[in-house]
């Protein structure tokens, strides 16, 4: 009953000074709104990053060339140019946990069609690329093994390139130019959207032999990277170990020495991106926590002012039988109600912000009911912590002195 009466008195006091109460809870409102919004934003960012990394392909792994060291000095042959198409063929034949392998060369270049042109990523690769990336053809078709062997002048366009050069017109069967060579468009890839490294649809794909002959002159058989796909997510770690062992054997690198290649997997990209977003989320929640502390200090200051303004009222209540505990409960409940109202308003503001951000960013943002409940409970706890000192001060007033107060 004492708590109930305290809530009624608190609501009356807040109603009498609505503007002051609103300004008092502003810090708590902002803090709770920030916590709610950042929690949802963090979960949405993780989901979006996971979706983008999954779009790289099914259980994808990428083998990058890199410089190797021997006894602290760079080796002559380890200059980041040691991966070859033969390495890719060996992986496909000997590593049982690998479903597909695609050697790749990548260059940035201009592709032209009539008076239109676009700067894009040009990839030279094999048919295994489409399986590794789990990339389907939206219109037309991919090249065949004969085109690959003959180094045919054919390309498959990404959706972004197709839109820049052809607009709504069908690109299949049309000719485009890269450098001084004309290429026939065989197909257009389905849309994948943004990925960890930018727009995935800003791409032109051609047979690696054609790329090497006409776009990017390289030593015979050299590749910029090897893309591979494990037979399952569970087999990815085993596939990495087997690829590492095979390439060390082919490149004559002893165990324990730095290799002239590095293997990256989807798990590593997810862990790296997750760590970045996790750190940002913690940082933003810490800032929101500071807002809650500032809001709590505001509540304490206003409650101290309220105690001073209502000293005579406190004296009258004590004179007619109110005990210290009753006075303490009254002011403590008032502080908790004030902070909780700020928390509820902040939660409502946060939910509105989430709805707007979800529409603007097009992220799958969701707010956990647990996170919402914890945020509101935290605002109430802030009221308890910062309202205790004013409530204690009010309960310890001398009744006679309080009645004399003007």
C-alpha positions in Angstrom: 0.0 0.0 0.0 2.8 2.4 0.8 4.3 1.7 -2.7 0.9 2.2 -4.3 0.4 5.5 -2.4 3.9 6.5 -3.4 3.1 5.9 -7.1 0.0 8.1 -6.8 1.8 10.9 -5.1 4.7 10.6 -7.6 2.3 10.9 -10.6 0.6 13.9 -9.0 4.0 15.6 -8.5 5.0 14.9 -12.1 1.7 16.2 -13.4 2.1 19.4 -11.4 5.6 20.0 -13.0 5.2 18.3 -16.4 7.8 20.5 -18.2 10.4 20.0 -15.5 9.7 16.3 -15.4 10.1 16.1 -19.2 13.4 17.8 -19.2 14.5 15.7 -16.2 14.0 12.4 -18.0 15.5 13.6 -21.3 18.9 12.0 -20.6 17.3 8.7 -19.7 15.0 8.8 -22.7 18.0 9.4 -25.0 20.0 6.6 -23.3 17.3 4.0 -23.5 16.4 4.9 -27.1 20.1 4.6 -28.0 20.4 1.2 -26.3 17.3 -0.1 -28.0 18.2 1.2 -31.4 21.9 0.1 -31.2 20.9 -3.4 -30.1 18.6 -3.8 -33.1 21.1 -2.1 -35.4 23.9 -4.5 -34.3 21.7 -7.6 -34.8 20.7 -6.3 -38.2 24.2 -5.5 -39.2 25.4 -9.0 -38.3 22.5 -10.5 -40.2 23.2 -8.4 -43.3 27.0 -9.1 -43.2 26.2 -12.8 -42.8 23.9 -12.6 -45.8 26.5 -10.8 -47.9 29.2 -13.3 -47.0 26.9 -16.2 -47.8 26.3 -14.7 -51.2 30.1 -15.1 -51.9 29.3 -18.8 -52.5 28.6 -22.1 -50.8 31.2 -22.9 -48.2 33.7 -20.8 -50.2 37.4 -20.7 -49.7 39.9 -18.4 -51.4 43.6 -19.2 -51.8 45.6 -16.0 -52.2 49.3 -15.9 -53.2 51.6 -14.1 -50.9 55.3 -13.5 -50.4 57.1 -16.2 -48.5 60.1 -15.7 -46.1 63.1 -18.0 -45.6 65.4 -17.3 -42.7 64.1 -13.8 -42.4 64.7 -12.9 -46.0 62.2 -12.8 -48.9 62.7 -15.8 -51.3 63.3 -15.1 -54.9 60.3 -17.2 -56.1 57.9 -16.2 -53.3 56.7 -13.0 -54.9 53.0 -13.6 -54.8 53.0 -15.2 -58.3 53.2 -18.9 -57.5 49.6 -20.1 -57.7 48.9 -21.7 -61.1 46.0 -23.4 -62.9 47.8 -26.7 -62.3 47.5 -26.1 -58.5 43.7 -25.7 -59.0 43.5 -28.9 -61.0 45.5 -30.8 -58.4 43.1 -29.6 -55.6 40.1 -30.6 -57.6 41.5 -34.1 -58.3 43.2 -34.9 -54.9 41.2 -33.1 -52.2 38.1 -35.1 -51.6 36.5 -32.4 -49.4 36.5 -29.9 -52.2 33.4 -29.8 -54.5 34.7 -27.3 -57.1 37.7 -25.1 -57.9 38.0 -22.1 -60.1 41.3 -20.3 -61.0 40.8 -16.5 -61.3 42.5 -13.5 -62.7 41.0 -10.1 -61.9 41.6 -6.7 -63.5 39.8 -3.3 -63.5 39.0 -2.2 -67.0 36.6 -0.4 -69.3 33.8 -2.2 -71.2 32.2 -0.4 -74.1 29.1 -0.7 -76.1 28.5 1.9 -78.8 28.8 5.3 -77.1 28.3 3.9 -73.6 31.1 2.6 -71.4 31.5 1.4 -67.8 34.5 0.8 -65.5 34.1 -2.6 -64.0 35.8 -5.7 -62.5 36.8 -8.1 -65.2 37.3 -11.7 -64.1 38.9 -14.5 -66.1 38.0 -17.9 -64.7 36.7 -21.4 -65.4 33.3 -22.9 -65.4 33.9 -23.9 -61.8 33.5 -20.3 -60.8 29.7 -20.4 -61.2 29.5 -23.5 -58.9 31.8 -22.1 -56.3 30.0 -18.7 -56.2 26.6 -20.5 -56.5 25.8 -18.0 -59.2 23.0 -18.7 -61.6 22.4 -17.3 -65.1 19.4 -15.1 -65.3 19.2 -14.8 -69.1 21.2 -16.6 -71.8 23.8 -19.2 -70.9 27.4 -19.6 -69.7 30.2 -20.6 -72.0 31.1 -24.3 -72.5 34.3 -26.3 -72.3 35.0 -25.8 -76.0 34.9 -22.0 -75.5 37.2 -22.4 -72.5 39.7 -24.5 -74.5 39.6 -22.2 -77.6 40.0 -19.0 -75.5 36.8 -17.7 -77.1 35.9 -14.0 -77.1 32.7 -14.5 -75.0 31.6 -12.9 -71.7 28.8 -13.1 -69.1 27.7 -9.8 -67.6 26.8 -8.9 -64.1 23.4 -7.1 -63.6 25.0 -3.7 -62.9 27.1 -3.8 -66.0 24.1 -5.0 -68.1 22.0 -2.1 -66.8 24.8 0.5 -67.5 25.4 -0.6 -71.1 22.0 -1.9 -72.2 19.4 -0.5 -69.9 16.1 -2.4 -70.4 17.4 -3.9 -73.7 18.3 -7.6 -73.8 22.1 -7.9 -73.8 22.3 -11.6 -74.8 23.8 -12.0 -78.3 25.1 -8.4 -78.4 28.7 -7.3 -78.8 30.7 -5.4 -76.3 34.3 -4.2 -76.5 37.1 -4.6 -74.0 40.3 -2.9 -75.2 40.5 -3.5 -78.9 38.6 -6.8 -78.9 34.9 -7.4 -79.4 33.2 -10.0 -77.2 29.8 -11.7 -77.6 27.5 -11.6 -74.6 26.4 -15.1 -73.8 24.4 -14.4 -70.6 23.5 -12.1 -67.7 24.0 -13.2 -64.1 21.3 -13.1 -61.5 21.5 -10.2 -59.1 23.5 -10.7 -55.9 23.6 -7.2 -54.5 26.2 -5.7 -52.2 28.9 -8.0 -50.8 31.8 -7.6 -48.3 34.0 -6.1 -51.1 31.4 -3.9 -52.8 28.8 -4.4 -55.6 29.0 -8.0 -56.6 27.0 -7.4 -59.8 29.6 -4.9 -61.1 31.4 -7.7 -62.9 32.3 -9.2 -66.3 33.3 -12.8 -66.5 35.1 -14.5 -69.3 37.2 -17.7 -69.9 40.6 -17.4 -68.1 42.5 -18.2 -71.4 40.8 -15.3 -73.2 41.5 -13.0 -70.2 45.2 -14.0 -70.3 45.5 -13.6 -74.1 43.7 -10.3 -74.6 43.1 -8.3 -71.3 45.8 -9.2 -68.7 49.2 -10.5 -70.0 50.6 -13.0 -67.4 53.1 -15.8 -67.3 51.6 -19.1 -68.7 49.3 -20.8 -66.1 49.6 -18.0 -63.5 46.4 -17.2 -61.6 45.7 -14.4 -59.1 43.7 -16.6 -56.8 42.1 -20.0 -56.5 38.4 -20.1 -55.4 37.2 -23.3 -54.0 34.0 -24.7 -52.4 33.9 -27.4 -49.7 31.4 -30.2 -50.0 29.7 -29.0 -46.8 30.1 -26.4 -44.1 31.3 -29.0 -41.7 34.0 -30.1 -44.1 35.5 -26.6 -44.6 38.1 -26.8 -41.9 39.2 -30.2 -43.1 39.4 -28.9 -46.7 41.6 -26.0 -45.6 44.1 -28.4 -44.0 44.1 -30.7 -47.0 44.6 -27.8 -49.5 47.4 -26.4 -47.3 49.1 -29.8 -47.2 48.8 -30.3 -50.9 50.1 -26.9 -51.9 53.0 -27.1 -49.5 53.9 -30.4 -51.1 53.6 -29.0 -54.6 55.6 -25.8 -53.7 58.2 -27.8 -51.7 57.5 -25.8 -48.5 58.3 -27.7 -45.3 55.9 -27.8 -42.4 56.4 -24.9 -40.0 57.8 -22.6 -42.6 55.8 -19.6 -44.0 53.9 -20.6 -47.0 53.7 -18.6 -50.2 49.9 -18.7 -50.1 47.1 -17.9 -47.6 43.7 -19.6 -47.3 40.7 -17.6 -46.3 37.2 -19.0 -45.6 33.7 -17.6 -45.1 34.0 -18.3 -41.4 37.0 -16.0 -41.1 35.2 -13.2 -43.0 32.2 -13.6 -40.7 34.4 -13.6 -37.6 36.2 -10.5 -38.7 33.1 -8.6 -39.7 31.3 -9.8 -36.5 34.2 -8.6 -34.3 34.1 -5.1 -36.0 30.3 -4.7 -35.6 30.4 -6.2 -32.1 33.0 -3.6 -31.1 31.0 -0.8 -32.6 27.9 -2.0 -30.8 29.7 -2.1 -27.4 31.1 1.4 -28.0 27.7 2.8 -28.9 26.0 1.1 -25.9 28.7 2.5 -23.6 27.9 6.0 -25.0 24.2 5.2 -24.3 25.2 4.2 -20.7 26.8 7.5 -20.2 23.6 9.1 -21.3 21.8 7.1 -18.6 24.2 8.2 -16.0 23.8 11.8 -17.0 20.0 11.3 -17.0 20.3 9.7 -13.5 22.2 12.7 -12.2 19.5 15.0 -13.6 16.9 12.9 -11.7 18.9 13.2 -8.5 19.2 17.0 -8.8 15.6 17.5 -9.5 14.6 15.2 -6.6 16.9 17.2 -4.3 15.2 20.4 -5.5 11.8 18.7 -4.9 12.8 17.8 -1.4 13.7 21.4 -0.7 10.5 22.7 -2.2 8.3 20.2 -0.3 10.1 20.5 3.1 7.0 21.8 4.8 4.9 19.1 3.3 7.3 16.5 4.6 7.1 18.1 8.1 3.3 17.9 8.0 3.3 14.2 7.0 5.8 13.4 9.8 3.6 15.4 12.3 0.6 13.3 11.6 2.4 10.0 11.9 4.4 9.3 8.7 7.6 7.4 9.5 11.1 7.7 8.0 10.4 4.7 5.8 7.2 6.2 4.5 8.9 9.4 3.4 11.8 7.5 1.9 9.5 5.2 0.0 7.5 8.2 -1.3 10.5 10.0 -2.8 12.2 6.8 -4.0 9.1 5.7 -5.8 8.8 9.1 -7.3 12.4 8.9 -8.7 11.7 5.4 -10.0 8.4 6.4 -11.7 10.2 9.4 -13.2 13.0 7.3 -14.6 10.7 4.5 -15.8 8.6 7.0 -17.7 11.7 8.2 -19.4 12.6 4.5 -20.1 9.2 3.8 -21.7 9.4 7.0 -23.8 12.9 6.1 -24.8 11.8 2.5 -25.8 9.0 3.9 -27.9 11.4 6.4 -29.6 13.8 3.5 -30.2 11.1 1.3 -31.8 10.2 4.2 -34.1 13.8 4.7 -35.0 14.2 1.0 -35.8 11.2 1.1 -38.1 12.7 4.0 -40.0 16.2 2.5 -40.2 14.8 -0.8 -41.3 13.0 0.9 -44.2 16.0 3.1 -45.1 18.8 0.6 -44.8 16.7 -2.4 -45.9 18.3 -4.5 -43.1 16.5 -7.4 -41.3 16.6 -5.4 -38.0 14.8 -7.1 -35.1 14.5 -6.1 -31.4 14.7 -8.8 -28.9 11.9 -8.6 -26.2 14.7 -9.4 -23.6 16.8 -6.4 -24.8 13.7 -4.2 -24.6 12.8 -5.4 -21.1 16.4 -5.0 -19.9 16.5 -1.4 -21.2 13.3 -0.4 -19.4 14.5 -2.3 -16.2 17.8 -0.4 -16.4 16.0 2.9 -16.5 14.1 1.9 -13.3 17.3 0.8 -11.7 18.8 4.2 -12.5 15.9 5.8 -10.7 16.6 3.6 -7.6 20.3 4.4 -7.6 20.1 8.1 -8.2 16.9 8.6 -6.2 18.1 6.9 -3.0 20.2 9.9 -1.8 17.3 12.5 -2.1 14.9 10.0 -0.6 17.2 9.4 2.3 17.7 13.1 2.8 14.0 13.7 2.9 13.4 10.9 5.4 16.0 12.4 7.8 14.5 15.9 8.0 13.7 17.1 11.5 9.9 17.4 11.7 9.9 20.6 13.8 12.5 22.3 11.5 10.6 21.1 8.5 7.3 22.7 9.8 9.1 26.0 10.3 10.4 26.0 6.7 8.9 28.7 4.5 
